[in-house]
C-alpha cells in the first residue's frame, strides 16, 4: 500500500515568478509564463540550489548559517489568500510579485495550511513537496510599502496564516500558467 494517497483536490497555476536578486531590502519577483524546474529549483532564482544556509525558521535545529538541504526553493501562495490579505489591508489587490511569490495557485482552500510533505503534482509529472508554512516577514512589507505607501506596515499581521508554503522540487519538469496541480 502506498504511503502517499492521491486526493481529489485540484488547483490552477495563475501566476509564476522569479526573484533574480536579493541585493536590496525589498523582495520582488519578476513574472514568468513558464518555469523549468530542476532538483535545485529554478535556475537564476535567489532561492535555488540543493543546499542553503539555515535561517531563523530552523534555528531550534541548526545555528543560523549552517549549510542544510534546501527545502525553500519555491514560495507558493494562494490567489484567494492574497485577496484576503489585500482586503484586510484595504487594498484592491496585492501583486504576487510584491510578496516574492514563485507560484500562485487558485482553487485549493485553506492553502497555507497544507501539511508538510503534501505533493503538488502537475499533469506532466512535475512535483513540488511542501516543506512548511511560510510565515509573514518584513521583506514583503517593505516591497508593499515601496509600491503602496502606508500599507506595508500592516502586512505581517494581515498575512498571518495566509502567506502560503515553501516547497522543494521532487520531480523535475516545467510549470506553466493555467496548468493544474
N, C-alpha and C positions, 0 to 999 in steps of 0.2 A: 504494500500500500504506500503510495507516495505521501511524503510529508507536506508537500505544497498542493493545496486543493484549489483548482480554478474557481473563480466566483462569476456571478453574472453582473458585476459592476463594471461599467464602461465610462470612460471619459474621452473627450476630444481635445487634441492639442490646438490651442487658439493663438499661441504666440511662442516664439523661440528667440533666445538672445545669448550674447557672449559678452563677458567682461574682459576686455583686452588688456587692461592695466589696473594697477592699484597704487598709482603714484600721487593720488590726491585724496582728500578726506571724504569726498563723495563716492558713492557706489552706483555706477550706472552701466546698464547693459546696452549693447548695440543690437538692433533687431536682425534676425536671420529668417530665411524661408525654409531652410533645412539645416540639420545638424548631423554631421558624420561623427559617430562616437567610436572610440577605441577603448580598450581596457583602462586607458589613462584618462578618459573623459574626452572633451572636445579640445583639439589642438588649438592653441592660441588663447584659451581662456585662462585667466589667472588662477582658477581653482583646479586646473587639470594636473595630472601627474599620478603616478602609482603610490607615492608617499607624500606626506606633508608634515610640517611641524605641528605639534599639538597646540590647541588653543584653549581658551578659558572654559569651553564646554566639557573638556575631558581632564581638567587639572586634578580631579579626585583620583584619577588613574595614572596620569603622567605629568611630570613637571612641564610647565609651559615651554614650548620649543623642542620637545622630544620628537624625534622622527618616528612617525607612525603610518600605518596604511591609510591611504586617502579615501575616506568614505563620504567626503563632501565635494565630490566632483561636479554635482549638478544641484541647483536650487530650483525646486518645483513649487509653484504656488497655484492656488485656485482662483479662477476668474470670479467666482461667486464671493469668496472671502475677500478678494481685493475690493470688490464693490461694497462689501460690508464695512471694511476699513475706511474707504473713501466717505461713505455716508456718515460714519462716526466722526470723521474729521470735518465734515461739512463741505467736502469736495464732490464734484460731479463724477470724477473718476481718478484712479491712480494709474499712471502709465507703468506697466510692468518693468520697464527699464529703470524706473526710479528706485525699485526695491532690489535690484541686482538679480532679477529672475533669469534662469536659463530656460525654463519651460513653464508655460501657463496651461492648465488643464481646466476644462469646463465639464460639469456633469457628474462629478464624484462628490457626494455630500460629506460634510464634516471632514474635508480633505486633510487638514493639518493634523488630524488625529489618526491617520493611517498608522497601523502598528509597524514598529521596526521589523525589517525583513520582508515586508509586503513587496510583491513584484508588480511593476508596471510594465506590461509587455505589449509591444506594438504588433500589428498583424504580420509584419515582416520578421518578427522574432527579436528585434532589438529590445533588450530588457534592462530596466533600472531597478535597483534594490533600494528600498527606503532605509536610510540609516536612523534618523531621528527627526523629531520636530525641530524646525528652525526657529529659534527664539528671536524675538524682535531685538534689534540693536540700533546703535546710533548712526551707522552708515546710511541706511535708507532715510532716516530722519533728516540728515544733512542734505541729502540729494533732493528730497521733497522740499525742504526749506529753500534750496537754491532755485527751484522752479516755481514754487508757490509760497512765497514769503508769509510767515505766520502760521503755517500748517504743519511744518516738520516736527515741532516740539511735542505734538500730541500723538505722533506715530507709534511710539513704543507701547503706550497704554492701549491705543486703538487696535493694534496688531497682536496683542497678547492672545495666544491660542489660535491665531489665524495667519501665521507667517509662512505656512507651508512646511515642506520637509526637505531635507538634504538626501541625496542618493548617490549611488555609485553604479558604474556600468558592469553588469554581469554578462551580457552578451552584446558584442559589438554590432553596429548597424547604423542605419540612418533614420532620424526622426524628421517628420515634415508637418507643417501646419495642415490641419484638417484630419490628420491621422488619428485613429482610435487607439487608446491604451486600455 
